[in-house]
Amino acid sequence: MDTLHFESPSVEGLVSVVIPTRNGDAYIGAALDSIAAQQYDRWEVLVIEDGSHGETESIVRGFADAHPGHRVHFQRNSESRGAAYTRNRCFELAAGQFVAFLDCDDRWLPSHLHACVSALNDSGDDVAYSAAAMFEDGTDHMLGFWGPNHDEVNRFPHSLLGRSFVTPSATVVRRSVIEDVGAWRTDFRFCEDADFMLRAAKLAKRFRCVGGVHCLYRKSHQGATTQKIAGTIEEYATLSSWHLDMPGGSDRQARRAVAASYAVSAMMHAKNHTQADPSATRSRAAPLYLQAWRLRPGRIGYLLKAARYAATKGWSGNDNLPAPPRGVAPAASSVPPARAAA
């Protein structure tokens, strides 16, 4: 799904809350309750279940019955098509001037929509996001916060190359942003949301960081992307390498940031604690350190680590990485370190 076809004109002031879900029976009720508790009351909810069959449909329909003044739409993919495809289909059904992303296992604080919509209306910006509070699945124990620091806000959008700090569930965008940037790519395993944010920033869409914390982000349940750290950082480094010309900083700064991401991913792969991180593969460490060195040839330590890990952990490619967009040169090929140093 490359081109989106919106089924209705946008309604001024309305927020379309899009929720793709698969096997989300245990979580979606709390997500919906957090929508109902919003101080900003002009919303509709679009839930698409990605091929799973459980209690989600009855939960959503019960929520719709309890809120007759709001449009609450449910449908199910006939088979699993992935989160990005499912979210794109939600976008096409959206009638709001604004679109709010909400994963079925996350929740909002009552202030979320009011804070983001007010920020967009007051500033005229295109994307509003806040920090998210991370909580542990099963205990609701707070684990910390995820969002940009002061320096990253000041260096935006160039700072996106170093770290993905825009959390989808903490973000509201104008529908026009989705119309301009296009569909979320379906060939990513982990970072389709970050790819969308980078593309939006590259198109000079204006991002507004909203003060405070307005989103609760669930961590550490089985299948969560945040458990697959090595693969996620590797994929993010790869897509960041497509945007070295991001406005707001120098080529040197961009290369430093992306090289650091490759190096962190290499380190996480090298640890290979597969029970904690099923995406980790020891033999990926060497080619990733080599990619870091290619971006920063002056960092000879990257090259030495590539050679050491190639000798001790092996060497493997990654056929699951997405292809670069048209017009972007692919990342350098994975040449063994001995040849690279020759």
N, C-alpha and C positions, 0 to 999 in steps of 0.2 A: 504494500500500500504506500505509494510514493506521493500521490496527490490526494488531498482531502477535499471532500464535497460536503459542505455544511448544508443541512436539510432545512434550515430556517434562518431568517434574518435575526441579528442580535437584538436583544431587548435591553434598553438602557437601564443600568443599575442592577440588573440581574446577575447573580453569580451561579455558574454551572459547576457543580461539584462532581468530578469524574472519579469513579472508583472501579478500577479493574480488580477482579478477585478470582482466586482459585484456591479451593479447599480452605476458605476463610471463615467457616462457620463459627469458630471459637472467638473471632475477633470483630466481625463486621457489626455486630450489635452495638458494641461500645463506640465504634467509629461513627455510626449513624446517630447515636445519642449525643455525641459531641457536636454534630451538625445542628441538631435540634436546640442545643443550648446556646447557639451563637447569638451575640448581641445584635449582629446584623442579620435581619430576618428575610432579606430578599434573595432566596436561593432555590435552586432545583437540584435534584440528585439523580445521577445517571450511573447505574450499576450494571456492569456486564460481567457475568461469570464465565471464566475461560474453560469451558468444557467439563468442569467438575459437577457432581450432583450430590447435594447434601441438604442442609437446612437453610442455606443462604437465601434462596428464593422466598421461602415462607417468612424469614426474618425481615427481608426488604418489603414484602407486601404488607406485613403487619405494621411496619414503620409508615408505609404510605397511608394505610387506613387511619393511623393516629395523627396524620398531618395532612388533612384533605385540602388545605389551602396552598399546598406546594406540589409541584410536579415531581413525582418520584417514579423513575422508569427503571425497569429490570428486563434484561434479556440474557440469553445464554448462547455462547458459541457452540456449534454442533460438535466441535472437537477443539482441543487445546491449540491455540494459535500464538500464545505468548503474550506477555504483559504489554509490550509496545503496540502490537497489532490491536489488542483489546482497548488500550487507551486511545488509540487513533480512532477507533469506531465510536468511542464515547465522545471524542471531540466533534465528530460529524453530527452527533445528536444534540450538541450543546446549543442552547438558545440565548445564553447570557452574554452580556457585554464583557464579562470577566469569566475566566475559567480558573477554578481552584483544584489543584491536584491533592488527592488523599488516598494513600495506600490503605487497604482494608484493615491492616494491623496497627495503624497509627491512630492518634486522636488529636483533636484540637482543644485548646483552652477557649473559653467563651469569647475572648477578645480577638481571636484570629482574623476572621473575615472583616470585622470593623477596622482593625488596625491596618490591614493590607489595602482594602478598598479606599479608606480615607487617604492613605499615603499616595495611591495612584491618582485619586481625584485632585488632591492638593498640589501634587508636583507635576502632573501630566506625564509621568514616567510610564514605562511599559510593563515592568516586572517588579513585583514587591515580594520580598522574602525576609524571614527572620531567622534567628538562631532556633535550634530545636533542643529540647531536653530529652536525653536518652534514658530510657528506663528498661529494666530487665524483665523479660517475659516470665510470667508465672509469679513474680514477687512484687512487681511495680516498684522495685528499689531503684532510686535514681543513680545513674552511672556517670553523669556529667552532661556537658553541653557540646553541641556541634554547630559551628557557624564561623563567620569570618572574624579575624582580629582587626584592630584599628588600622594597621598597616595594609592589610588585604583590602579593606574597604577603600582606602585612599588610592591604592594602585589598581583598582578595578578598571577595566576587565582583564588587564594583563596578569593579575594575581590568580586568575582561574587556571592558568597553566600549571601552577604548582600544586594546587589542592582543590578538590571538588567540595566546596562548602555551601552550595545552594541546594538545600534539601527539598525535593519535590513537595512533600506533604506540608512544608512550611512556606509554600509559594503560591501566589495568585498572579495571573497574567491577563492582559487584555486579549480577547479572542483574536484581535487583529494581529497579534504577535504570532500566533499559531498559523494564521492564514499566510503570513509573510515568510516565516521560517520553514514551514512545511511539517510533514508527518515525522513522528519519531521513528528512527530506523529500527527495523526488526532483526537485524543481523548482529546486534550486540548481545553478549551474554550477561553483562553487568551494568554497563554505563550508558544506556540509551538516553537516560535523563540528562546526564552530564554532556553528552553530545549535543542535545537540543539546546542546553544553556550556552555552550560554547558557540554554536551557530548563531544563536540570537545575539550574543555579545559581538560577534564578528560583523553582524549586520547593523551594528550601532544601536540596538535596542537599549533603552535606558533602564538600568536596574536600580532599585531603591531598597537599601537595607533598612528594615523597620526595627526600631529599638524594642528591647524586651524579648521575652520568650513566649510564643503563642502556640507551639506545636509540641506534642509528645511523641517521640520516635521510639518504636519498640526494637530492641536488640536481642540477639542470641536465641531466637527460636529456630528450629530445624528448617533449613532451606533459605534462611535470611542471607541476602547479599553480603551483609556486614560480617558474616562468618567466613566468607571467601575472599580474604584480604589480598593474598598474593595475586590471584587472577584479576581482581577488581583494579588494583593499582597498576598492573601491567596493561590492562585494557585502557585505563585512563591515560597512562603515559603515551600509549600508541595514538590515541585520538588527539591528545595535546600536541603531539609532534606534527600534526596536520595544520596547526595554527600558530606556528612560530612567528608569523607576522601580525599577531594580535595587537591592536592599538594599545597604547599606554605604556610601552616599555621598549627597551632595545633588543636587538637580536641576541646579544650576549646574555641578557637577563632571561630571555625566553629559553635559550639553550641550557642555561644553568638550571632553571626550574624543571624542565622536562628530563634532563639527565638525572637530576636528583630523584625524580619519580621512578625512572627505570632502575636506579640503584636500590631504592627502597624495595621495589618489587623483587629484584634479584635476591636481596637479603631474605625476604619473606619466603621465596621459593626455596632458598638454600636451607632454611630451618626445617621445612617439610614436616610440620606437625599435622599430618593428614587428618587426624581425629578432630583437631581444632579448626583446621583449614583444609577442606577437601580439594581446593583449587591449587594447592601447592605441589610443585614438581621439581625435585632437586636439579634435574638436568636442564631446567630453564634458567638457572642462575647465570651460567656462563654467557649465553647469547644476550641476556639483558644487560649484564655489565658491559659487554661489548657495545651495545647500542648507546649506553651512557657515555662510553669513551668516544664514540664517533661524534657525539654532540659536543663533547668537551675534550678534545685531544690532549690538552695540557694536563688533564688529570690522569697521569700514568697509572695511578692506583687502580682505576677502573679496569685498565687493560691487564694489569697483573692479576687482579681478581678473576677476570674472565679466563685467563690462562690456567690459573690454579683450580678453579671450579670445573673447567673442561676436563682437566686431568683427573680430578677426584670424584666428580659427580656425574660426568658425562655431558652430552650436548643434545638438545632436542629442539625442534621447532614447535610452533603453535598454530595449527591449522584452523583454530577457532577464532582467530583475530579477524575483525571486520576489514574489508577493503577500504582504502582511502576514497573519498569522494572524487568525482570527475574533476580533472584539472589540478589535483594535488599529487605530487610525486610520492610514490610509496616509500616507506621507511627503508633504510639501507638493508641490503640482504645480509643474512646471518653467515658471514664468512668466518671460519674457524680462526681463533686468535693468532695461531702461528703464521697464517697467511697475512692477517691484518698487520702484524708486526714486521713482516718481511720488507 
